Amino acid sequence: MDQQSVKLEVFGYIEAFYNTERTHSALGYKTPKQIEEILLEKERLAV
């Protein structure tokens, strides 16, 4: 595996899992996906 392939694999992991699935203390220990769903539901109810 060359360096470019490794960079793409790491980027894919970070974008697909690490940034979306792990909990964040700044988000009240929710995942970014959970926060997005909450905000979308609030927006939907406001319409």
NUFI-269807 format. One record per residue: residue number from 1; residue in three letters; chain; x, y, z of N, C-alpha, C in turn. Coordinates in nm, 2 decimals. Example, Ala and Ser with C-alpha at 12.3 -4.5 7.8 and 13.67 -1.06 7.14 Angstrom:
NUFI-269807
k:r:c:n.px:n.py:n.pz:ca.px:ca.py:ca.pz:c.px:c.py:c.pz
1:ala:A:1.32:-0.57:0.78:1.23:-0.45:0.78:1.32:-0.33:0.78
2:ser:A:1.28:-0.22:0.71:1.37:-0.11:0.71:1.29:0.00:0.79
end
This chain:
NUFI-269807
k:r:c:n.px:n.py:n.pz:ca.px:ca.py:ca.pz:c.px:c.py:c.pz
1:met:A:0.09:-0.12:0.00:0.00:0.00:0.00:0.09:0.12:0.00
2:asp:A:0.06:0.21:-0.09:0.15:0.34:-0.10:0.09:0.44:0.00
3:gln:A:0.17:0.55:0.01:0.14:0.66:0.10:0.00:0.72:0.07
4:gln:A:-0.03:0.74:-0.05:-0.15:0.81:-0.10:-0.27:0.72:-0.06
5:ser:A:-0.26:0.59:-0.08:-0.37:0.49:-0.04:-0.39:0.50:0.11
6:val:A:-0.28:0.50:0.19:-0.30:0.51:0.33:-0.37:0.64:0.37
7:lys:A:-0.33:0.75:0.31:-0.39:0.88:0.34:-0.54:0.87:0.32
8:leu:A:-0.58:0.81:0.20:-0.72:0.80:0.17:-0.80:0.71:0.27
9:glu:A:-0.73:0.60:0.31:-0.80:0.51:0.41:-0.82:0.58:0.54
10:val:A:-0.72:0.65:0.59:-0.73:0.72:0.72:-0.84:0.83:0.70
11:phe:A:-0.84:0.91:0.60:-0.94:1.01:0.58:-1.08:0.95:0.58
12:gly:A:-1.09:0.83:0.51:-1.22:0.77:0.50:-1.27:0.72:0.64
13:tyr:A:-1.18:0.67:0.72:-1.21:0.63:0.86:-1.25:0.75:0.94
14:ile:A:-1.18:0.86:0.93:-1.21:0.98:1.01:-1.34:1.03:0.97
15:glu:A:-1.37:1.05:0.85:-1.49:1.10:0.80:-1.61:1.01:0.82
16:ala:A:-1.60:0.88:0.80:-1.71:0.79:0.80:-1.74:0.74:0.94
17:phe:A:-1.64:0.73:1.03:-1.67:0.68:1.16:-1.63:0.78:1.27
18:tyr:A:-1.51:0.81:1.28:-1.46:0.89:1.40:-1.54:1.02:1.42
19:asn:A:-1.56:1.10:1.31:-1.63:1.22:1.33:-1.78:1.21:1.34
20:thr:A:-1.83:1.10:1.30:-1.98:1.09:1.30:-2.03:1.00:1.41
21:glu:A:-1.96:0.90:1.45:-2.01:0.79:1.54:-1.96:0.81:1.69
22:arg:A:-1.85:0.87:1.71:-1.80:0.88:1.84:-1.87:0.99:1.92
23:thr:A:-1.88:0.97:2.05:-1.95:1.08:2.13:-1.85:1.19:2.15
24:his:A:-1.91:1.31:2.17:-1.83:1.43:2.19:-1.88:1.50:2.32
25:ser:A:-1.79:1.53:2.41:-1.83:1.59:2.53:-1.89:1.73:2.51
26:ala:A:-1.84:1.80:2.41:-1.90:1.93:2.37:-2.04:1.92:2.32
27:leu:A:-2.09:1.80:2.28:-2.22:1.78:2.24:-2.31:1.71:2.34
28:gly:A:-2.27:1.71:2.47:-2.34:1.64:2.57:-2.33:1.49:2.56
29:tyr:A:-2.21:1.45:2.51:-2.19:1.30:2.49:-2.28:1.24:2.40
30:lys:A:-2.32:1.31:2.30:-2.40:1.26:2.18:-2.31:1.26:2.06
31:thr:A:-2.35:1.18:1.96:-2.27:1.17:1.84:-2.32:1.29:1.75
32:pro:A:-2.23:1.33:1.66:-2.28:1.43:1.56:-2.40:1.39:1.49
33:lys:A:-2.42:1.26:1.46:-2.54:1.22:1.39:-2.66:1.24:1.48
34:gln:A:-2.65:1.21:1.61:-2.76:1.24:1.70:-2.80:1.38:1.71
35:ile:A:-2.70:1.47:1.71:-2.73:1.61:1.72:-2.79:1.66:1.59
36:glu:A:-2.75:1.61:1.48:-2.81:1.65:1.35:-2.95:1.60:1.34
37:glu:A:-2.98:1.48:1.39:-3.12:1.43:1.39:-3.21:1.52:1.48
38:ile:A:-3.16:1.56:1.60:-3.23:1.64:1.69:-3.26:1.78:1.62
39:leu:A:-3.16:1.84:1.56:-3.18:1.97:1.50:-3.28:1.96:1.38
40:leu:A:-3.27:1.85:1.30:-3.36:1.83:1.19:-3.50:1.81:1.23
41:glu:A:-3.52:1.74:1.34:-3.65:1.72:1.40:-3.71:1.85:1.45
42:lys:A:-3.63:1.93:1.52:-3.67:2.06:1.56:-3.71:2.15:1.45
43:glu:A:-3.63:2.15:1.34:-3.66:2.23:1.22:-3.79:2.18:1.16
44:arg:A:-3.81:2.05:1.15:-3.93:2.00:1.09:-4.06:2.04:1.17
45:leu:A:-4.05:2.03:1.30:-4.16:2.07:1.39:-4.19:2.22:1.39
46:ala:A:-4.09:2.30:1.35:-4.11:2.45:1.35:-4.18:2.49:1.23
47:val:A:-4.19:2.41:1.13:-4.25:2.45:1.00:-4.40:2.44:1.00
end
